[in-house]
Amino acid sequence: MTAPHAPAADGPTLLTARLRLRRPEDADAERAFALLNDPEVRRWNPARRAASLETARAWCRDGADWSGGGHATWHAVDRASGLFVANVSLFEIDTDHATAKVGYRVLPDARGRGIAREALRAVTEWAFAELGILRIQLEHAVPNIGSCRVAEGAGYRLEGVLRSSYALEGERYDEHLHARLATDPA
């Protein structure tokens, strides 16, 4: 096996049966604004608050900039409608240890259709094949049952519980720790 490497600054487009995954674009700002301000996203997977379309546009630009090598962020676009429907980000990419973490967010009008699972699988396989990553971790608050289903559906095994590890607005939650290894079955 070759040594792991950081993502290329001009990351490729990934295709699945229903999705085209690509780097975020300025044109995604309106739907990114809706995503970042959605109450469920704010509760379980917060990012900076999008006070305006310009704030959302800046979030898209930051996601599109892979030049630091520490993350690779994708926007999943529904191939039939052309709409941006989900965000998946590999982050804390550590090429010395061949590890990364992953997170995702799905727009409300795309939930319940397996979009997150499909996008997560595509990005996971890309990270194993193209970056030489050997382990990807996924963490979610225990009460976030939807994320648990996504993780398990994408082949991420539950490894344990991180006690009181997630804090949001004065509340503390236990988190499930899931992981996928490059050697795990697809």
C-alpha positions in Angstrom: 0.0 0.0 0.0 1.2 3.5 -0.7 1.4 6.1 2.0 -1.8 8.1 2.7 -1.9 11.5 1.2 -4.0 14.7 1.6 -6.9 15.4 -0.8 -6.1 17.2 -4.0 -7.2 20.9 -4.0 -9.4 20.2 -7.0 -11.1 17.1 -5.7 -13.0 15.0 -8.3 -16.7 14.5 -8.8 -18.2 11.3 -7.5 -21.3 9.7 -9.1 -23.8 7.3 -7.5 -27.1 6.0 -8.8 -28.9 9.2 -7.7 -26.2 11.7 -6.7 -23.4 13.8 -8.1 -21.0 14.7 -5.3 -18.7 17.7 -6.0 -17.0 20.5 -4.1 -19.4 23.2 -2.8 -20.2 26.1 -5.1 -21.4 29.7 -4.6 -24.6 28.7 -6.4 -25.4 26.4 -3.4 -25.7 29.4 -1.1 -29.5 29.6 -0.9 -30.0 25.9 0.0 -26.9 26.0 2.2 -28.6 28.9 4.1 -31.7 26.7 4.6 -29.5 23.7 5.7 -27.4 25.7 8.2 -30.5 27.2 9.7 -32.6 24.0 9.9 -33.5 23.3 13.5 -32.5 19.6 13.3 -29.1 20.4 11.7 -28.6 23.1 14.4 -29.4 20.6 17.1 -27.2 17.7 16.0 -24.6 19.0 13.6 -24.1 22.7 14.0 -21.9 24.8 11.8 -21.5 28.5 11.8 -24.9 30.2 11.9 -25.8 31.5 8.5 -27.1 35.0 9.2 -27.4 35.8 5.5 -26.9 34.4 2.0 -23.4 35.9 2.1 -22.6 33.9 5.3 -23.9 30.7 3.6 -21.8 31.5 0.5 -18.7 32.0 2.6 -19.4 28.5 4.2 -19.6 27.0 0.8 -16.3 28.7 -0.2 -14.6 27.4 2.9 -15.8 23.9 2.2 -14.6 24.1 -1.4 -11.1 25.0 -0.3 -9.3 21.7 0.2 -5.8 23.3 -0.1 -4.9 22.8 3.6 -5.3 19.0 3.3 -7.2 18.6 6.5 -10.7 18.2 5.0 -12.5 17.2 1.9 -16.1 18.6 1.7 -18.6 17.5 -0.8 -22.1 18.7 -1.8 -24.4 16.0 -3.0 -26.6 17.1 -5.9 -29.7 15.1 -6.9 -28.9 14.0 -10.5 -32.6 14.2 -11.4 -33.5 17.6 -10.0 -30.1 19.3 -9.9 -30.7 20.4 -6.3 -28.1 20.4 -3.7 -29.5 17.9 -1.1 -26.7 17.0 1.3 -23.2 17.9 2.6 -20.6 15.3 3.6 -17.2 16.3 5.0 -14.1 14.3 5.8 -12.2 16.2 8.4 -9.3 15.8 10.8 -7.6 13.9 8.0 -4.4 12.5 9.5 -2.1 11.1 6.9 0.5 10.0 9.5 -2.1 7.7 11.1 -4.2 7.1 7.9 -7.4 8.2 9.8 -10.2 10.7 9.3 -13.6 11.7 10.8 -16.7 12.2 8.8 -19.9 14.2 9.2 -23.0 14.9 7.1 -26.1 17.1 6.9 -29.2 16.5 4.8 -31.7 19.2 3.7 -35.2 18.6 5.1 -36.8 18.0 1.7 -34.3 15.2 1.0 -34.5 13.3 4.3 -35.8 9.8 4.6 -34.7 8.7 1.1 -31.3 7.2 1.9 -29.4 10.2 0.5 -27.1 10.5 3.5 -26.2 6.8 3.4 -25.6 6.9 -0.4 -23.4 10.0 -0.1 -21.5 8.7 2.9 -20.7 5.4 1.2 -19.3 7.2 -1.9 -17.1 9.5 0.1 -15.9 6.7 2.3 -14.9 4.5 -0.6 -13.2 7.5 -2.2 -11.2 8.2 1.0 -10.0 4.6 1.2 -9.1 4.3 -2.5 -7.7 7.8 -3.3 -6.3 9.0 0.1 -5.1 5.7 1.5 -7.2 6.3 4.6 -7.5 3.1 6.7 -10.0 4.2 9.4 -12.8 6.7 9.3 -14.7 7.6 12.5 -18.3 8.9 12.8 -19.7 10.2 16.0 -23.3 11.3 16.7 -25.3 12.1 19.8 -27.1 8.9 21.1 -30.6 10.4 20.8 -30.0 11.1 17.0 -31.4 7.8 15.9 -31.4 8.9 12.2 -27.6 9.3 12.2 -27.2 5.9 13.8 -29.3 4.4 11.0 -27.2 6.2 8.4 -23.9 5.1 9.9 -24.9 1.4 10.2 -26.5 1.5 6.7 -23.2 2.7 5.3 -21.2 -0.1 7.0 -19.9 1.9 10.0 -19.8 -0.4 13.0 -20.8 0.8 16.4 -17.7 0.6 18.6 -18.9 2.1 21.8 -20.3 5.1 23.7 -18.4 8.3 24.4 -19.9 9.4 27.7 -20.9 13.1 28.0 -18.8 14.0 25.0 -21.1 16.3 23.1 -22.1 19.7 24.4 -24.7 22.0 22.8 -26.4 25.0 24.4 -25.7 23.9 27.9 -26.8 20.2 27.4 -24.4 17.3 27.4 -25.0 14.1 25.5 -23.4 10.7 25.2 -22.2 9.9 21.6 -22.1 6.7 19.7 -18.7 6.1 18.1 -18.9 4.3 14.8 -16.0 3.4 12.5 -15.3 1.9 9.2 -12.0 0.3 8.2 -10.7 0.0 4.7 -10.7 -3.8 5.3 -14.4 -3.9 6.3 -16.8 -5.3 3.7 -18.4 -2.6 1.5 
